[in-house]
Amino acid sequence: MADSPDALSRLEELSVSGHLLSKLKHAQAASRAALESEFGRIGITIPQFLALANIDEHDDVSSAELARKSYCSPQAMITIVARLEAAGLITRAPAAGGGRSLAVRLTAKGNELLDSARAHAYAIERFIFDRLGDEPYVALLDSLDRVTAALSEGATVTKRAPWEAYIDSDSVAFGRQIRNEQKGA
């Protein structure tokens, strides 16, 4: 694939805010703020929503599995599950396969709250869809999946990240040169 000079010139910018990873972080922060605002209106947090949605999507899911699927620590999920159970949104019972783990299931009240939360989340997503249009929206989803897959490769068994191939003494010197030129040194 041929490199686009315009796209690569962005990598040479000194300002961090112009870079992809910074823009992803800003988008994540804006989406989180929008979700927190909407969910606050109905009395639920983002981690609680993720837990309820994952319980709904995965039969007999354990708290440990919920933590992995909801992007939080097992300790945090224990607290979330306890609060959801105390609020009457979930129940815990021995898992169908036996063992010591408890399966978590939604109650009718939990299903109602999840339906409401999904409606709020989908409203935000529909707003974004309307702002972007069909093709850019689908392209964004595809691009985000590809970015996630690429960055998820991370360090391999050899403890070498795939992007390390892009770091060499020439690129470090080039970065220093760009910084010095932009600062007028």
One Martini backbone bead per residue (centre of mass of N, CA, C, O) as a GRO file, in nm:
protein
  185
    1MET     BB    1   0.094   0.038   0.025
    2ALA     BB    2   0.072   0.358  -0.033
    3ASP     BB    3   0.181   0.648   0.085
    4SER     BB    4   0.041   0.935   0.214
    5PRO     BB    5   0.161   1.245   0.244
    6ASP     BB    6  -0.072   1.375   0.402
    7ALA     BB    7  -0.100   1.165   0.624
    8LEU     BB    8   0.204   1.159   0.714
    9SER     BB    9   0.222   1.461   0.801
   10ARG     BB   10   0.072   1.418   1.075
   11LEU     BB   11   0.315   1.269   1.216
   12GLU     BB   12   0.486   1.554   1.217
   13GLU     BB   13   0.331   1.669   1.430
   14LEU     BB   14   0.356   1.815   1.741
   15SER     BB   15   0.068   1.802   1.794
   16VAL     BB   16  -0.119   1.571   1.957
   17SER     BB   17  -0.421   1.644   1.859
   18GLY     BB   18  -0.358   1.537   1.546
   19HIS     BB   19  -0.368   1.248   1.639
   20LEU     BB   20  -0.521   0.952   1.643
   21LEU     BB   21  -0.505   0.873   1.947
   22SER     BB   22  -0.620   1.143   2.042
   23LYS     BB   23  -0.890   1.132   1.888
   24LEU     BB   24  -0.987   0.873   2.022
   25LYS     BB   25  -0.988   0.987   2.311
   26HIS     BB   26  -1.188   1.219   2.258
   27ALA     BB   27  -1.421   1.039   2.159
   28GLN     BB   28  -1.441   0.870   2.414
   29ALA     BB   29  -1.500   1.105   2.609
   30ALA     BB   30  -1.757   1.208   2.465
   31SER     BB   31  -1.918   0.942   2.479
   32ARG     BB   32  -1.909   0.912   2.784
   33ALA     BB   33  -2.052   1.177   2.856
   34ALA     BB   34  -2.314   1.116   2.708
   35LEU     BB   35  -2.382   0.856   2.861
   36GLU     BB   36  -2.375   0.966   3.150
   37SER     BB   37  -2.604   1.166   3.108
   38GLU     BB   38  -2.825   0.968   3.023
   39PHE     BB   39  -2.796   0.758   3.256
   40GLY     BB   40  -2.848   0.961   3.487
   41ARG     BB   41  -3.157   0.992   3.419
   42ILE     BB   42  -3.197   0.656   3.504
   43GLY     BB   43  -2.980   0.538   3.720
   44ILE     BB   44  -2.702   0.471   3.555
   45THR     BB   45  -2.410   0.318   3.466
   46ILE     BB   46  -2.185   0.207   3.251
   47PRO     BB   47  -2.099  -0.053   3.400
   48GLN     BB   48  -2.391  -0.146   3.448
   49PHE     BB   49  -2.475  -0.163   3.156
   50LEU     BB   50  -2.261  -0.367   3.064
   51ALA     BB   51  -2.350  -0.587   3.255
   52LEU     BB   52  -2.645  -0.616   3.164
   53ALA     BB   53  -2.584  -0.670   2.865
   54ASN     BB   54  -2.407  -0.926   2.915
   55ILE     BB   55  -2.622  -1.088   3.059
   56ASP     BB   56  -2.823  -1.086   2.821
   57GLU     BB   57  -2.608  -1.216   2.601
   58HIS     BB   58  -2.515  -1.424   2.846
   59ASP     BB   59  -2.555  -1.717   2.964
   60ASP     BB   60  -2.447  -1.784   3.270
   61VAL     BB   61  -2.271  -1.558   3.378
   62SER     BB   62  -1.998  -1.458   3.534
   63SER     BB   63  -1.823  -1.226   3.705
   64ALA     BB   64  -1.554  -1.271   3.557
   65GLU     BB   65  -1.671  -1.246   3.271
   66LEU     BB   66  -1.792  -0.965   3.307
   67ALA     BB   67  -1.530  -0.814   3.349
   68ARG     BB   68  -1.408  -0.872   3.070
   69LYS     BB   69  -1.665  -0.761   2.900
   70SER     BB   70  -1.659  -0.466   3.081
   71TYR     BB   71  -1.374  -0.340   3.142
   72CYS     BB   72  -1.299  -0.469   3.434
   73SER     BB   73  -1.243  -0.557   3.735
   74PRO     BB   74  -1.324  -0.802   3.948
   75GLN     BB   75  -1.365  -0.614   4.194
   76ALA     BB   76  -1.562  -0.417   4.058
   77MET     BB   77  -1.775  -0.633   3.978
   78ILE     BB   78  -1.859  -0.716   4.259
   79THR     BB   79  -1.988  -0.442   4.323
   80ILE     BB   80  -2.185  -0.425   4.088
   81VAL     BB   81  -2.340  -0.686   4.143
   82ALA     BB   82  -2.433  -0.614   4.429
   83ARG     BB   83  -2.597  -0.362   4.342
   84LEU     BB   84  -2.784  -0.501   4.138
   85GLU     BB   85  -2.903  -0.700   4.343
   86ALA     BB   86  -3.006  -0.489   4.555
   87ALA     BB   87  -3.195  -0.355   4.317
   88GLY     BB   88  -3.332  -0.603   4.152
   89LEU     BB   89  -3.177  -0.668   3.856
   90ILE     BB   90  -3.055  -0.937   3.981
   91THR     BB   91  -2.946  -1.279   3.984
   92ARG     BB   92  -2.809  -1.555   4.180
   93ALA     BB   93  -2.689  -1.880   4.068
   94PRO     BB   94  -2.613  -2.173   4.008
   95ALA     BB   95  -2.458  -2.316   3.771
   96ALA     BB   96  -2.537  -2.548   3.535
   97GLY     BB   97  -2.233  -2.686   3.540
   98GLY     BB   98  -2.146  -2.613   3.809
   99GLY     BB   99  -1.972  -2.551   4.074
  100ARG     BB  100  -1.887  -2.230   4.223
  101SER     BB  101  -2.029  -2.067   4.031
  102LEU     BB  102  -2.230  -1.785   3.951
  103ALA     BB  103  -2.511  -1.707   3.795
  104VAL     BB  104  -2.629  -1.437   3.597
  105ARG     BB  105  -2.952  -1.265   3.609
  106LEU     BB  106  -3.224  -1.113   3.495
  107THR     BB  107  -3.475  -0.923   3.575
  108ALA     BB  108  -3.746  -0.749   3.502
  109LYS     BB  109  -3.621  -0.483   3.602
  110GLY     BB  110  -3.355  -0.516   3.441
  111ASN     BB  111  -3.486  -0.520   3.160
  112GLU     BB  112  -3.613  -0.237   3.173
  113LEU     BB  113  -3.352  -0.076   3.218
  114LEU     BB  114  -3.203  -0.178   2.968
  115ASP     BB  115  -3.402  -0.073   2.759
  116SER     BB  116  -3.367   0.223   2.835
  117ALA     BB  117  -3.059   0.244   2.797
  118ARG     BB  118  -3.057   0.163   2.499
  119ALA     BB  119  -3.224   0.399   2.398
  120HIS     BB  120  -3.015   0.614   2.478
  121ALA     BB  121  -2.772   0.500   2.321
  122TYR     BB  122  -2.912   0.493   2.039
  123ALA     BB  123  -2.962   0.796   2.020
  124ILE     BB  124  -2.668   0.875   2.000
  125GLU     BB  125  -2.602   0.699   1.752
  126ARG     BB  126  -2.813   0.828   1.564
  127PHE     BB  127  -2.694   1.108   1.570
  128ILE     BB  128  -2.426   1.030   1.442
  129PHE     BB  129  -2.540   0.910   1.186
  130ASP     BB  130  -2.678   1.174   1.089
  131ARG     BB  131  -2.408   1.338   1.074
  132LEU     BB  132  -2.249   1.134   0.874
  133GLY     BB  133  -2.382   0.897   0.748
  134ASP     BB  134  -2.376   0.597   0.609
  135GLU     BB  135  -2.088   0.552   0.489
  136PRO     BB  136  -1.914   0.687   0.714
  137TYR     BB  137  -2.022   0.510   0.942
  138VAL     BB  138  -1.931   0.235   0.833
  139ALA     BB  139  -1.632   0.316   0.800
  140LEU     BB  140  -1.583   0.374   1.097
  141LEU     BB  141  -1.643   0.097   1.209
  142ASP     BB  142  -1.428  -0.047   1.042
  143SER     BB  143  -1.185   0.119   1.138
  144LEU     BB  144  -1.210   0.056   1.440
  145ASP     BB  145  -1.176  -0.249   1.410
  146ARG     BB  146  -0.890  -0.231   1.282
  147VAL     BB  147  -0.752  -0.081   1.510
  148THR     BB  148  -0.811  -0.285   1.731
  149ALA     BB  149  -0.672  -0.526   1.598
  150ALA     BB  150  -0.392  -0.403   1.568
  151LEU     BB  151  -0.352  -0.325   1.879
  152SER     BB  152  -0.413  -0.625   1.986
  153GLU     BB  153  -0.148  -0.760   1.910
  154GLY     BB  154   0.080  -0.654   2.040
  155ALA     BB  155   0.244  -0.850   2.229
  156THR     BB  156   0.422  -1.121   2.194
  157VAL     BB  157   0.595  -1.389   2.288
  158THR     BB  158   0.860  -1.203   2.226
  159LYS     BB  159   0.786  -0.907   2.334
  160ARG     BB  160   0.691  -0.781   2.051
  161ALA     BB  161   0.575  -0.520   1.897
  162PRO     BB  162   0.461  -0.448   1.580
  163TRP     BB  163   0.558  -0.130   1.595
  164GLU     BB  164   0.871  -0.157   1.633
  165ALA     BB  165   0.951  -0.147   1.326
  166TYR     BB  166   0.913   0.189   1.338
  167ILE     BB  167   1.164   0.182   1.533
  168ASP     BB  168   1.446   0.392   1.491
  169SER     BB  169   1.707   0.598   1.466
  170ASP     BB  170   1.588   0.757   1.227
  171SER     BB  171   1.307   0.826   1.355
  172VAL     BB  172   1.416   0.976   1.598
  173ALA     BB  173   1.576   1.188   1.441
  174PHE     BB  174   1.334   1.292   1.281
  175GLY     BB  175   1.169   1.388   1.525
  176ARG     BB  176   1.380   1.590   1.622
  177GLN     BB  177   1.388   1.760   1.364
  178ILE     BB  178   1.094   1.846   1.359
  179ARG     BB  179   1.088   1.981   1.635
  180ASN     BB  180   1.308   2.191   1.575
  181GLU     BB  181   1.170   2.325   1.330
  182GLN     BB  182   0.901   2.406   1.484
  183LYS     BB  183   1.078   2.573   1.708
  184GLY     BB  184   1.331   2.719   1.554
  185ALA     BB  185   1.631   2.565   1.599
   0.00000   0.00000   0.00000
